Amino acid sequence: MAEDEGKAVELSRCLYALGYYVTAIRYPSVPRDKARLRISRMATHTHQKLERLVNALKHFGMDCR
């Protein structure tokens, strides 16, 4: 969870620049100060592509659990 709306939006933009369509979910869809990223997995995503996404999230400071 990104929590800070600005951080969520910035992470979404950074990941998009790397080729990942990860959207920022903000108020009013979630409570204030509880922003998060929506990541949808598809059958066409390879294990390697998912590993690169996890590494990108780690690089930008997200806890990937």
C-alpha positions in Angstrom: 0.0 0.0 0.0 1.4 3.4 -1.0 -0.9 5.3 1.5 0.3 8.8 0.4 -1.8 9.8 -2.7 1.1 11.7 -4.3 3.5 8.7 -3.8 0.9 6.3 -5.3 0.4 8.5 -8.4 4.2 9.0 -8.8 4.8 5.2 -8.5 2.1 4.6 -11.0 3.7 7.0 -13.5 7.2 5.5 -12.9 6.0 2.0 -13.4 4.1 3.0 -16.6 7.3 4.5 -18.0 8.8 1.0 -17.4 6.0 -0.7 -19.3 3.7 -1.6 -16.4 0.1 -0.5 -16.3 -0.4 -0.1 -12.5 -3.0 2.3 -11.5 -3.1 4.5 -8.3 -6.3 4.0 -6.3 -7.1 7.1 -4.3 -9.9 8.7 -2.3 -12.9 8.4 -2.7 -12.3 4.8 -3.9 -10.4 4.1 -0.7 -10.3 6.1 2.6 -8.2 9.2 2.8 -4.5 8.4 3.4 -5.0 4.8 2.3 -4.0 5.1 -1.3 -2.8 2.0 -3.0 -1.7 0.5 -6.3 -3.9 -1.8 -8.3 -1.9 -4.6 -10.0 -3.8 -7.0 -12.1 -2.2 -10.2 -13.2 -3.1 -11.8 -16.5 -2.4 -15.3 -17.9 -0.1 -13.7 -20.5 2.3 -12.3 -17.9 5.4 -14.4 -17.6 7.1 -15.2 -14.3 10.1 -13.1 -15.6 7.8 -10.1 -16.2 6.3 -10.4 -12.7 9.8 -10.7 -11.2 10.8 -7.5 -13.0 7.7 -5.7 -11.6 8.5 -6.9 -8.0 12.1 -5.6 -8.5 10.8 -2.3 -9.8 8.5 -1.9 -6.8 11.4 -2.7 -4.5 13.6 -0.1 -6.3 10.9 2.6 -5.8 10.6 1.7 -2.1 7.4 -0.5 -2.0 7.2 -3.4 0.4 6.4 -6.4 -1.9 4.6 -9.0 0.2 
